[in-house]
Amino acid sequence: MSKKKSFVLRLNEDKMKALEKWAADEFRSANGQIEWIITKALKDSKRLKKTDLSNTDED
């Protein structure tokens, strides 16, 4: 597994509640949901190297 770097993300309360609901609907944590969203966006825009794609913990 690759190293992970932490950072602070500030969201307004409504966005956070929506994110938490979405994550719960898909049986993920809010953090896991954010990581999934970012990974999907990077894949869709072809901004991840093929080696990065094999290291993702996506469904």
N, C-alpha and C positions, 0 to 999 in steps of 0.2 A: 504494500500500500504506500502511496506517495505521501510526503509530508504535507500537512495542512497548515495554513497560515490564518490566524484569527484577525478579525477587524471589527470595528463598531459600525453598526448600521442603524440609522434612526428612521423610523417610520411613524406616520401619524397613527393615532389610535384606531381609526376606521380601517386603514390598510392592514394593520397588524391583526385585527380581529378577522378580517377576510382571509388573510394568509393562514392564520391558525385554523380556521374552519376548513379551508381547502386542504391543508396538510392533514388534518384529522380525517377528512373524507377519503384520503388516499393512504391512510395508515402510516404517515410520516410525522416526524417532528417539524416544527417551523423551520429550524435550521436545515434539516434534510430537504424540505420543500424548496427553500431558497437555492440550495445547491443544485437540486434537480432542474429548477427553472433556468439557472445560469448555464448549466451544462447543455440543456436543450437548445438554448439560444446560441451558444457557441457552436454546437454541431450544425444547427440550421444555417448559420452564416459561414460555415466551413472555416472557422477560426481556431479549431483544435487540430493538432497534428495527429496522424493515425496512431502514434504511440500513446498519446493522451487519451484517445478514445478507448483504448483497451484497458486503461486504468480507472475508468469511471465506475462508480457503484450504482449505476442506473438500473431500473427495473428490466 
